[in-house]
Amino acid sequence: IGDFTKLDLRVGKIIEVREHPNAEKLFVLKVDLGEDEPRTICAGLRGHYESEELQGMEAIFVANLEPRILRGVESNGMILAACSDDKSKVVILVPENGIKVGSKVS
């Protein structure tokens, strides 16, 4: 339980999606987490989702990770998803309707 409470999980809304210029499996997302500015988050979802499917989607994000440079693009968080054992199916974890962007998951 103690380790789990260290995670800052929040509801976010994907407001922009583009293909990563240097990685064929990554999208570069702009995500509204209820903060002053949207965050850039890289996600390995290409091949599982089309950019149009992600645009406007609400999902659960890890908000308190150290920034990482992924193939030249700084990523400031992580989207949560489940995948099948063989990694052929990936499903993004989404909140129920009516939960405000920026809400904490506990």
N, CA and C atoms as an extended XYZ file, in Angstrom:
318
Properties=species:S:1:pos:R:3:atomname:S:1:resname:S:1:resid:I:1 pbc="F F F"
N         0.840       -1.192        0.000 N   ILE     1
C         0.000        0.000        0.000 CA  ILE     1
C         0.878        1.246        0.000 C   ILE     1
N         1.940        1.256        0.801 N   GLY     2
C         2.807        2.428        0.881 CA  GLY     2
C         3.414        2.805       -0.451 C   GLY     2
N         3.897        1.816       -1.187 N   ASP     3
C         4.480        2.111       -2.497 CA  ASP     3
C         3.440        2.627       -3.473 C   ASP     3
N         2.236        2.071       -3.423 N   PHE     4
C         1.174        2.503       -4.323 CA  PHE     4
C         0.819        3.972       -4.089 C   PHE     4
N         0.807        4.395       -2.836 N   THR     5
C         0.430        5.779       -2.532 CA  THR     5
C         1.467        6.786       -3.015 C   THR     5
N         2.655        6.321       -3.380 N   LYS     6
C         3.673        7.221       -3.941 CA  LYS     6
C         3.330        7.653       -5.355 C   LYS     6
N         2.489        6.881       -6.041 N   LEU     7
C         2.098        7.215       -7.409 CA  LEU     7
C         1.066        8.335       -7.408 C   LEU     7
N         1.268        9.296       -8.292 N   ASP     8
C         0.285       10.354       -8.499 CA  ASP     8
C        -0.451       10.024       -9.797 C   ASP     8
N        -1.586        9.346       -9.647 N   LEU     9
C        -2.402        8.961      -10.798 CA  LEU     9
C        -3.503        9.985      -10.969 C   LEU     9
N        -3.657       10.467      -12.208 N   ARG    10
C        -4.656       11.504      -12.468 CA  ARG    10
C        -5.413       11.234      -13.751 C   ARG    10
N        -6.613       11.774      -13.794 N   VAL    11
C        -7.401       11.759      -15.012 CA  VAL    11
C        -6.877       12.873      -15.911 C   VAL    11
N        -6.623       12.530      -17.162 N   GLY    12
C        -6.163       13.520      -18.132 CA  GLY    12
C        -6.908       13.378      -19.438 C   GLY    12
N        -6.856       14.427      -20.231 N   LYS    13
C        -7.505       14.419      -21.548 CA  LYS    13
C        -6.446       14.677      -22.614 C   LYS    13
N        -6.413       13.815      -23.607 N   ILE    14
C        -5.464       13.963      -24.720 CA  ILE    14
C        -6.006       15.040      -25.647 C   ILE    14
N        -5.250       16.125      -25.793 N   ILE    15
C        -5.724       17.248      -26.606 CA  ILE    15
C        -5.000       17.360      -27.946 C   ILE    15
N        -3.909       16.620      -28.106 N   GLU    16
C        -3.183       16.627      -29.375 CA  GLU    16
C        -2.415       15.317      -29.506 C   GLU    16
N        -2.382       14.787      -30.725 N   VAL    17
C        -1.665       13.538      -30.996 CA  VAL    17
C        -0.852       13.724      -32.262 C   VAL    17
N         0.420       13.348      -32.191 N   ARG    18
C         1.238       13.330      -33.413 CA  ARG    18
C         2.185       12.143      -33.348 C   ARG    18
N         2.647       11.724      -34.503 N   GLU    19
C         3.599       10.625      -34.552 CA  GLU    19
C         4.959       11.120      -34.098 C   GLU    19
N         5.651       10.310      -33.348 N   HIS    20
C         7.006       10.654      -32.903 CA  HIS    20
C         7.903       10.683      -34.136 C   HIS    20
N         8.720       11.716      -34.292 N   PRO    21
C         9.539       11.816      -35.507 CA  PRO    21
C        10.662       10.787      -35.591 C   PRO    21
N        11.053       10.192      -34.467 N   ASN    22
C        12.211        9.292      -34.466 CA  ASN    22
C        11.910        7.900      -33.917 C   ASN    22
N        10.631        7.545      -33.760 N   ALA    23
C        10.293        6.243      -33.197 CA  ALA    23
C         8.971        5.766      -33.798 C   ALA    23
N         9.007        4.661      -34.502 N   GLU    24
C         7.817        4.194      -35.215 CA  GLU    24
C         6.722        3.634      -34.316 C   GLU    24
N         7.018        3.344      -33.050 N   LYS    25
C         6.000        2.803      -32.143 CA  LYS    25
C         5.420        3.844      -31.194 C   LYS    25
N         5.955        5.078      -31.229 N   LEU    26
C         5.542        6.091      -30.253 CA  LEU    26
C         4.653        7.164      -30.863 C   LEU    26
N         3.680        7.606      -30.070 N   PHE    27
C         2.951        8.844      -30.323 CA  PHE    27
C         3.473        9.878      -29.336 C   PHE    27
N         3.412       11.139      -29.726 N   VAL    28
C         3.687       12.254      -28.820 CA  VAL    28
C         2.333       12.885      -28.527 C   VAL    28
N         1.947       12.849      -27.260 N   LEU    29
C         0.650       13.350      -26.825 CA  LEU    29
C         0.808       14.657      -26.075 C   LEU    29
N        -0.117       15.581      -26.286 N   LYS    30
C        -0.274       16.735      -25.405 CA  LYS    30
C        -1.466       16.402      -24.531 C   LYS    30
N        -1.261       16.469      -23.208 N   VAL    31
C        -2.269       15.999      -22.261 CA  VAL    31
C        -2.619       17.084      -21.254 C   VAL    31
N        -3.905       17.322      -21.092 N   ASP    32
C        -4.413       18.232      -20.065 CA  ASP    32
C        -4.636       17.423      -18.799 C   ASP    32
N        -3.843       17.742      -17.762 N   LEU    33
C        -4.002       17.092      -16.453 CA  LEU    33
C        -4.575       18.062      -15.427 C   LEU    33
N        -5.204       19.129      -15.900 N   GLY    34
C        -5.791       20.104      -14.997 CA  GLY    34
C        -4.776       21.089      -14.449 C   GLY    34
N        -3.602       21.154      -15.070 N   GLU    35
C        -2.545       22.073      -14.648 CA  GLU    35
C        -2.573       23.317      -15.533 C   GLU    35
N        -1.690       24.281      -15.242 N   ASP    36
C        -1.649       25.515      -16.018 CA  ASP    36
C        -1.342       25.276      -17.496 C   ASP    36
N        -0.447       24.329      -17.772 N   GLU    37
C        -0.036       24.026      -19.143 CA  GLU    37
C        -0.197       22.532      -19.406 C   GLU    37
N        -0.530       22.163      -20.646 N   PRO    38
C        -0.573       20.729      -20.961 CA  PRO    38
C         0.826       20.116      -20.928 C   PRO    38
N         0.893       18.812      -20.698 N   ARG    39
C         2.161       18.090      -20.669 CA  ARG    39
C         2.368       17.338      -21.971 C   ARG    39
N         3.627       17.120      -22.291 N   THR    40
C         3.984       16.242      -23.397 CA  THR    40
C         4.298       14.871      -22.807 C   THR    40
N         3.641       13.854      -23.344 N   ILE    41
C         3.852       12.484      -22.888 CA  ILE    41
C         3.999       11.592      -24.118 C   ILE    41
N         5.077       10.838      -24.167 N   CYS    42
C         5.291        9.872      -25.245 CA  CYS    42
C         4.665        8.547      -24.831 C   CYS    42
N         3.993        7.898      -25.786 N   ALA    43
C         3.307        6.642      -25.486 CA  ALA    43
C         3.484        5.657      -26.635 C   ALA    43
N         3.837        4.433      -26.310 N   GLY    44
C         4.058        3.384      -27.299 CA  GLY    44
C         2.763        2.748      -27.762 C   GLY    44
N         1.920        3.533      -28.386 N   LEU    45
C         0.591        3.073      -28.772 CA  LEU    45
C         0.392        2.942      -30.275 C   LEU    45
N         1.372        3.386      -31.060 N   ARG    46
C         1.232        3.245      -32.510 CA  ARG    46
C         1.200        1.765      -32.860 C   ARG    46
N         0.341        1.408      -33.756 N   GLY    47
C         0.138        0.000      -34.084 CA  GLY    47
C        -1.012       -0.602      -33.292 C   GLY    47
N        -1.429        0.079      -32.229 N   HIS    48
C        -2.560       -0.377      -31.415 CA  HIS    48
C        -3.732        0.594      -31.512 C   HIS    48
N        -3.435        1.863      -31.709 N   TYR    49
C        -4.453        2.907      -31.815 CA  TYR    49
C        -4.110        3.812      -32.988 C   TYR    49
N        -5.127        4.392      -33.578 N   GLU    50
C        -4.958        5.450      -34.571 CA  GLU    50
C        -5.003        6.783      -33.827 C   GLU    50
N        -4.321        7.776      -34.369 N   SER    51
C        -4.284        9.084      -33.706 CA  SER    51
C        -5.693        9.651      -33.508 C   SER    51
N        -6.591        9.391      -34.456 N   GLU    52
C        -7.961        9.898      -34.354 CA  GLU    52
C        -8.700        9.286      -33.166 C   GLU    52
N        -8.384        8.045      -32.818 N   GLU    53
C        -9.019        7.384      -31.671 CA  GLU    53
C        -8.579        8.019      -30.357 C   GLU    53
N        -7.335        8.465      -30.311 N   LEU    54
C        -6.768        9.025      -29.082 CA  LEU    54
C        -7.181       10.476      -28.858 C   LEU    54
N        -7.364       11.213      -29.949 N   GLN    55
C        -7.709       12.630      -29.856 CA  GLN    55
C        -8.977       12.822      -29.035 C   GLN    55
N        -8.887       13.572      -27.935 N   GLY    56
C       -10.040       13.862      -27.082 CA  GLY    56
C       -10.336       12.801      -26.032 C   GLY    56
N        -9.577       11.699      -26.046 N   MET    57
C        -9.811       10.607      -25.088 CA  MET    57
C        -9.372       11.017      -23.683 C   MET    57
N       -10.161       10.633      -22.695 N   GLU    58
C        -9.742       10.766      -21.305 CA  GLU    58
C        -9.153        9.442      -20.867 C   GLU    58
N        -8.100        9.502      -20.064 N   ALA    59
C        -7.399        8.297      -19.626 CA  ALA    59
C        -6.771        8.561      -18.266 C   ALA    59
N        -6.135        7.530      -17.718 N   ILE    60
C        -5.430        7.644      -16.446 CA  ILE    60
C        -3.934        7.765      -16.749 C   ILE    60
N        -3.286        8.714      -16.090 N   PHE    61
C        -1.870        8.993      -16.311 CA  PHE    61
C        -1.107        8.992      -14.992 C   PHE    61
N         0.160        8.593      -15.048 N   VAL    62
C         1.073        8.754      -13.914 CA  VAL    62
C         1.691       10.137      -14.077 C   VAL    62
N         1.478       11.007      -13.081 N   ALA    63
C         1.863       12.408      -13.216 CA  ALA    63
C         3.160       12.777      -12.503 C   ALA    63
N         3.712       11.896      -11.677 N   ASN    64
C         4.880       12.305      -10.886 CA  ASN    64
C         6.151       11.530      -11.240 C   ASN    64
N         6.297       11.179      -12.494 N   LEU    65
C         7.540       10.549      -12.942 CA  LEU    65
C         8.556       11.615      -13.322 C   LEU    65
N         9.826       11.284      -13.163 N   GLU    66
C        10.883       12.181      -13.635 CA  GLU    66
C        10.794       12.277      -15.159 C   GLU    66
N        10.995       13.465      -15.725 N   PRO    67
C        10.998       13.580      -17.188 CA  PRO    67
C        12.070       12.678      -17.801 C   PRO    67
N        11.753       12.111      -18.961 N   ARG    68
C        12.682       11.256      -19.694 CA  ARG    68
C        12.721       11.705      -21.148 C   ARG    68
N        13.893       11.653      -21.728 N   ILE    69
C        14.038       11.940      -23.144 CA  ILE    69
C        13.883       10.617      -23.896 C   ILE    69
N        12.864       10.531      -24.739 N   LEU    70
C        12.617        9.331      -25.531 CA  LEU    70
C        12.842        9.660      -27.001 C   LEU    70
N        13.984        9.214      -27.499 N   ARG    71
C        14.361        9.454      -28.890 CA  ARG    71
C        14.286       10.939      -29.259 C   ARG    71
N        14.748       11.786      -28.350 N   GLY    72
C        14.837       13.216      -28.629 CA  GLY    72
C        13.656       14.053      -28.184 C   GLY    72
N        12.612       13.451      -27.627 N   VAL    73
C        11.429       14.187      -27.158 CA  VAL    73
C        11.279       13.948      -25.667 C   VAL    73
N        11.156       15.039      -24.895 N   GLU    74
C        10.970       14.896      -23.453 CA  GLU    74
C         9.546       14.449      -23.143 C   GLU    74
N         9.440       13.384      -22.327 N   SER    75
C         8.157       12.856      -21.895 CA  SER    75
C         8.001       13.135      -20.406 C   SER    75
N         6.840       13.680      -20.032 N   ASN    76
C         6.581       14.107      -18.657 CA  ASN    76
C         5.410       13.368      -18.041 C   ASN    76
N         5.458       12.048      -18.091 N   GLY    77
C         4.406       11.231      -17.510 CA  GLY    77
C         4.250        9.951      -18.288 C   GLY    77
N         3.193        9.212      -17.946 N   MET    78
C         2.939        7.929      -18.591 CA  MET    78
C         1.443        7.660      -18.604 C   MET    78
N         0.952        7.156      -19.713 N   ILE    79
C        -0.441        6.730      -19.799 CA  ILE    79
C        -0.512        5.288      -19.314 C   ILE    79
N        -1.590        4.930      -18.613 N   LEU    80
C        -1.751        3.565      -18.135 CA  LEU    80
C        -2.561        2.751      -19.138 C   LEU    80
N        -2.066        1.552      -19.411 N   ALA    81
C        -2.743        0.645      -20.333 CA  ALA    81
C        -2.490       -0.788      -19.884 C   ALA    81
N        -3.377       -1.659      -20.276 N   ALA    82
C        -3.212       -3.097      -20.042 CA  ALA    82
C        -2.914       -3.745      -21.381 C   ALA    82
N        -2.132       -4.836      -21.348 N   CYS    83
C        -1.849       -5.533      -22.602 CA  CYS    83
C        -1.956       -7.034      -22.405 C   CYS    83
N        -2.270       -7.706      -23.496 N   SER    84
C        -2.357       -9.163      -23.470 CA  SER    84
C        -0.965       -9.749      -23.282 C   SER    84
N        -0.902      -11.012      -22.881 N   ASP    85
C         0.386      -11.670      -22.629 CA  ASP    85
C         1.318      -11.587      -23.834 C   ASP    85
N         0.769      -11.734      -25.025 N   ASP    86
C         1.609      -11.686      -26.226 CA  ASP    86
C         1.775      -10.263      -26.780 C   ASP    86
N         1.239       -9.280      -26.055 N   LYS    87
C         1.332       -7.862      -26.397 CA  LYS    87
C         0.664       -7.509      -27.728 C   LYS    87
N        -0.245       -8.363      -28.180 N   SER    88
C        -0.946       -8.084      -29.432 CA  SER    88
C        -2.127       -7.135      -29.225 C   SER    88
N        -2.624       -7.036      -28.007 N   LYS    89
C        -3.759       -6.155      -27.705 CA  LYS    89
C        -3.385       -5.244      -26.544 C   LYS    89
N        -3.599       -3.953      -26.745 N   VAL    90
C        -3.334       -2.941      -25.727 CA  VAL    90
C        -4.613       -2.143      -25.522 C   VAL    90
N        -5.004       -1.976      -24.254 N   VAL    91
C        -6.221       -1.242      -23.921 CA  VAL    91
C        -5.880       -0.164      -22.904 C   VAL    91
N        -6.192        1.071      -23.241 N   ILE    92
C        -5.944        2.204      -22.353 CA  ILE    92
C        -6.966        2.194      -21.221 C   ILE    92
N        -6.492        2.475      -19.994 N   LEU    93
C        -7.390        2.544      -18.845 CA  LEU    93
C        -8.075        3.913      -18.842 C   LEU    93
N        -9.389        3.895      -18.856 N   VAL    94
C       -10.167        5.128      -18.945 CA  VAL    94
C       -11.081        5.266      -17.733 C   VAL    94
N       -11.331        6.509      -17.299 N   PRO    95
C       -12.234        6.732      -16.159 CA  PRO    95
C       -13.693        6.681      -16.608 C   PRO    95
N       -14.577        6.532      -15.647 N   GLU    96
C       -16.007        6.654      -15.930 CA  GLU    96
C       -16.301        8.078      -16.352 C   GLU    96
N       -17.404        8.286      -17.035 N   ASN    97
C       -17.817        9.634      -17.442 CA  ASN    97
C       -18.122       10.486      -16.226 C   ASN    97
N       -17.888       11.772      -16.364 N   GLY    98
C       -18.236       12.716      -15.307 CA  GLY    98
C       -17.144       13.000      -14.319 C   GLY    98
N       -15.957       12.422      -14.499 N   ILE    99
C       -14.847       12.709      -13.609 CA  ILE    99
C       -14.025       13.849      -14.220 C   ILE    99
N       -13.801       14.861      -13.436 N   LYS   100
C       -13.109       16.070      -13.902 CA  LYS   100
C       -11.638       15.789      -14.235 C   LYS   100
N       -11.150       16.396      -15.325 N   VAL   101
C        -9.743       16.315      -15.682 CA  VAL   101
C        -8.906       16.853      -14.514 C   VAL   101
N        -7.850       16.142      -14.176 N   GLY   102
C        -6.998       16.523      -13.067 CA  GLY   102
C        -7.339       15.803      -11.776 C   GLY   102
N        -8.491       15.107      -11.754 N   SER   103
C        -8.876       14.372      -10.539 CA  SER   103
C        -7.853       13.292      -10.228 C   SER   103
N        -7.579       13.118       -8.938 N   LYS   104
C        -6.625       12.092       -8.508 CA  LYS   104
C        -7.319       10.744       -8.422 C   LYS   104
N        -6.584        9.710       -8.771 N   VAL   105
C        -7.057        8.334       -8.653 CA  VAL   105
C        -6.454        7.781       -7.368 C   VAL   105
N        -7.296        7.228       -6.521 N   SER   106
C        -6.777        6.689       -5.255 CA  SER   106
C        -7.420        5.362       -4.936 C   SER   106
